[in-house]
Amino acid sequence: MRTLERRSFLSLISNAVVGSTLYPAFGLAQQNKPITNGTCWLDVCAPFIIQDSALGIDSEIVLTADNFVGASGYSDGADGTEYQIYLYDFEGKPVGANGVAKTLSAKAMRTTVIPVSDLVGPQKSFWGGMKVRLRPKTRTPSHASDLFSSAFVRWKSRDSFTNVHANPDPLQWQRADSFFYSMPFPPLDDYDCVYSLFNPYAEHSAGALTLYDHFGATLKELPYDLKPHSSMLVDLRRGEYARSLDETFSGKRSAHANRIGTRGGTIAVTNRQGSVKNFGYLLIKHAGTPRFSIEHPIHQPPYNPTVARVPFDSAGRFKAQNILYTPLVFRSKKIGGVTLESRFHLSSGAPVEDFLWLSPFITDANGKVVWQTADGSKLPASIPEKQIERGAIKLGGQQSCVFDCARAELPKGFSGGLSLAITPLSNHTLMKVEVAVTEWNARAFTHFRPGLAAARNYQKPSSRAGLCTDYIVAGACLSSRENTMVRDEIIAVINIDDKSIAGNPVLEIFTSSGLALRVRLGEVPAYGCKHYLLSSLLSGKIGANDLSLRLVDDHATLLMSVLHLDYVRRDIAADHGSDRFSTFGEFTCVPRA
C-alpha cells in the first residue's frame, strides 16, 4: 500500500478549493442571495411512502427540528420548528381533514417520530407521496437552515429497514419549467430496482423517463403524465411501469430476455417545458433477499454541454475543480461484529462539458493518502478500460461506472475515506455509496458529500456562532436486550479542512427530551477519516431511544456519515449526514433568484 507525500496531497486539495468557488451555482443551486431575516414556509418532498400491513411494511416520519440560533440555541426550548404534513395516495387523494394529514410544532433538537399508520390508519394499505412544509419559530426570525435534514422517512419490515431524507422544493424551484433529474442505478444482475415518481403540485407533470446503460446508450424511454398529487412506479429491470406495489415486493424476477442495464446505468427524468416537475426515490432490492434500500436523484436545469477541456497540466497532473467526499470506505473491515465492504456508483448525469473527469484517492485514519492512480495504483477492473484515460475516469453524458473497493489495491481490514477530485463541476449526489455487511448479505446506499467551498459558505451565517463543523444525522438508535445488541451506529468522520488543522470534535446526542449526552471523539488528524461504534463511546450511559446526532468542532471542517446497524433484522441503513446550514444561503423566502 503506497503513501503520497503530504506536499503533493496539499497541492491537489488547494487547487480543488480554488476551482470549487463556483460550486453553489451548479445544477439548480442559485447564486447565493442576500440572507434576509424573514420567516416563511419552505417545502420538502418524500415521493415514496408505504404503509401496508399485508406487505408487512411500515413507514415513519422522522423530524429533527434543527432550526435554532447560536451554537446551543436548543438548550432553553425557545427555538423550534412548525410542520404541516401532506400525504397523497398514488391516485392523488389527500389524507386528513382539509387535505392536511398533521400539523405540529417541535422544539429544537427534540427528536420526533410519527408512525404513518397514525395518519392513514393501522390496517390500511397505502402508498403515495408526502410533502412537508416547515417554518422556523426562532428567537430571531429566520427561514429554515437545512432542508436536507428537516424530515426523513424510515421504512421497516420484518426483514429490512432503510431511511432517506426528503428532498428540498424551495420557492425558487416551484415553477412550470423544464427540469432534469438523474441518478445512477446499480447493476440489475444484482438488484431489482423500482423508481417512484410523485407530483406534489396541483397541476399536471408531464415528460419522459429515460434509462441509459453504463456507456450512456439509451435503453428505454417511457413517457409520463402525472395527475396532480399522484404517483407512478417504474420497474427498471423490465423497463416498464409497474402494475402494482405487490408486484414490487413479490420477489419474482422478470424473465432473462427482458433484462436491461445488467452492469448498471443512469435513470433520467426530464419534465416538459411549461409542466411542473416531479420528485422520485429509487428502491433498490438485492436479488433473492427481502432487504431493500432507498436513494434519491438530484434536480438540475437541462442544458447543452460545452466542449470538454483536458484536465491535465503540462506535467501530466490532474487539475481538479472540486473534490467530493465520503468517509465510508471499507475493505473487509470488521466493526461492531460485522464485516463491511464498499462500492461506489459514479455518474456524470448531464455534465456541463462533454466529459466529466474523476480522479479518486483514499486516505486513512492518520490522513495519509494510501491509494491513488497518480502514485501508480490502478483503477479497479470493475471500471471499463474505455472509461479510463491517463489514469483518470472519463465519463460522457449519462455514463456511469462502479468503483469496487474489493478490486482495488487495498489491504483487508482497511477503513478510511474516499476523495473524488473532479473537473468540471458536478454534483455530489450523482456519486453513490454502497456499503455491504458480508455476514448478513445486506446492503445500504447513500451518497457523497459536497466540497470544501460549499462548507465554507455554510460557515458564514452569524446564527451559526462561528462553528466550523455543525453536522446533523437523524434516525439513529442504540438498544440492547439481555446484554445483546439490537441497534447500534457506526459513526464515520472525515477531516476535509485545507488548513492542516486537526479536529477535536464533540458528538452531541439528542432524544425526544433534548440533549442527553456530549462525547469527545478525540483528535481527527488533518485529512484523516475515523470510525467509531456508538455503543463503545457511550458504555450504556443512554437508554433505548430514537436519536439525533450532532457533530460540532470550533476550528476544523469535518463531515459525518452514519451506518445504522440492526442486529435483529440483520440489516444496515445509511445516512450521509448534513451540515445544519447547507441550504440557508440558497433557499430563502425570496421566490425568484
Residue, then its C-alpha position, 0 to 999 in steps of 0.5 A: m500500500r503506497t503513501l503520497e507525500r503530504r506536499s503533493f496531497l496539499s497541492l491537489i486539495s488547494n487547487a480543488v478549493v480554488g476551482s470549487t468557488l463556483y460550486p453553489a451555482f451548479g445544477l439548480a443551486q442559485q447564486n447565493k442571495p442576500i440572507t434576509n431575516g424573514t420567516c416563511w414556509l419552505d417545502v420538502c418532498a418524500p415521493f415514496i411512502i408505504q404503509d401496508s400491513a399485508l406487505g408487512i411494511d411500515s413507514e415513519i416520519v422522522l423530524t429533527a427540528d434543527n432550526f435554532v440560533g447560536a451554537s446551543g440555541y436548543s438548550d432553553g426550548a425557545d427555538g423550534t420548528e412548525y410542520q404541516i404534513y401532506l400525504y397523497d395516495f398514488e391516485g392523488k387523494p389527500v389524507g386528513a381533514n382539509g387535505v392536511a394529514k398533521t400539523l405540529s410544532a417541535k422544539a429544537m433538537r427534540t427528536t420526533v417520530i410519527p408512525v404513518s399508520d397514525l395518519v392513514g390508519p393501522q390496517k390500511s394499505f397505502w402508498g403515495g407521496m408526502k410533502v412537508r412544509l416547515r417554518p422556523k419559530t426562532r428567537t430571531p426570525s429566520h427561514a429554515s437552515d437545512l432542508f436536507s435534514s428537516a424530515f426523513v422517512r424510515w421504512k421497516s419490515r420484518d426483514s429490512f429497514t432503510n431511511v432517506h431524507a426528503n428532498p428540498d422544493p424551495l420557492q425558487w424551484q416551484r415553477a412550470d419549467s423544464f427540469f432534469y433529474s438523474m441518478p445512477f442505478p446499480p447493476l440489475d444482475d444484482y438488484d431489482c430496482v423500482y423508481s417512484l415518481f410523485n407530483p406534489y403540485a396541483e397541476h399536471s407533470a408531464g415528460a419522459l423517463t429515460l434509462y441509459d446503460h453504463f456507456g450512456a446508450t439509451l435503453k428505454e424511454l417511457p413517457y409520463d403524465l402525472k395527475p396532480h398529487s399522484s404517483m407512478l412506479v417504474d420497474l427498471r429491470r423490465g423497463e416498464y411501469a409497474r402494475s402494482l406495489d405487490e408486484t414490487f415486493s413479490g420477489k419474482r424476477s422478470a424473465h432473462a430476455n427482458r433484462i436491461g442495464t445488467r452492469g448498471g446505468t443512469i435513470a433520467v427524468t426530464n419534465r416538459q417545458g411549461s409542466v411542473k416537475n416531479f420528485g422520485y426515490l429509487l428502491i433498490k432490492h438485492a436479488g433473492t433477499p427481502r432487504f431493500s434500500i432507498e436513494h434519491p436523484i438530484h434536480q438540475p436545469p437541462y442544458n447543452p454541454t460545452v466542449a470538454r477541456v483536458p484536465f491535465d497540466s503540462a506535467g501530466r497532473f490532474k487539475a481538479q475543480n472540486i473534490l467530493y467526499t465520503p468517509l465510508v470506505f471499507r475493505s473487509k473491515k470488521i466493526g461492531g461484529v460485522t464485516l463491511e465492504s464498499r462500492f461506489h456508483l459514479s455518474s456524470g448525469a448531464p455534465v456541463e462539458d462533454f466529459l466529466w473527469l474523476s480522479p479518486f484517492i483514499t486516505d486513512a485514519n492518520g490522513k495519509v493518502v494510501w491509494q491513488t492512480a497518480d502514485g501508480s495504483k490502478l483503477p479497479a477492473s470493475i471500471p471499463e478500460k474505455q472509461i479510463e484515460r491517463g489514469a483518470i475516469k472519463l465519463g460522457g453524458q449519462q455514463s456511469c461506472v462502479f468503483d469496487c473497493a474489493r478490486a482495488e489495491l487495498p489491504k483487508g481490514f482497511s477503513g478510511g475515506l474516499s476523495l473524488a477530485i473532479t473537473p468540471l463541476s458536478n454534483h455530489t449526489l450523482m456519486k453513490v455509496e454502497v456499503a455491504v455487511t458480508e455476514w448478513n448479505a445486506r446492503a445500504f446506499t447513500h451518497f457523497r458529500p459536497g466540497l470544501a467551498a460549499a462548507r465554507n459558505y455554510q460557515k458564514p451565517s452569524s446564527r451559526a456562532g462561528l462553528c466550523t463543523d455543525y453536522i446533523v444525522a437523524g434516525a439513529c438508535l442504540s438498544s440492547r436486550e439481555n446484554t445483546m445488541v439490537r441497534d447500534e451506529i457506526i459513526a464515520v468522520i472525515n477531516i476535509d479542512d485545507k488548513s492542516i488543522a486537526g479536529n477535536p470534535v464533540l458528538e452531541i446526542f439528542t432524544s425526544s427530551g433534548l440533549a442527553l449526552r456530549v462525547r469527545l471523539g478525540e483528535v481527527p488528524a488533518y485529512g484523516c477519516k475515523h470510525y467509531l461504534l456508538s455503543s463503545l463511546l457511550s458504555g450504556k450511559i443512554g437508554a433505548n431511544d430514537l436519536s439525533l446526532r450532532l457533530v460540532d468542532d470550533h476550528a476544523t471542517l469535518l463531515m459525518s456519515v452514519l451506518h445504522l446497524d440492526y442486529v435483529r433484522r440483520d440489516i444496515a441503513a445509511d445516512h450521509g449526514s448534513d451540515r445544519f446550514s447547507t441550504f440557508g444561503e440558497f433557499t430563502c423566502v425570496p421566490r425568484a433568484 
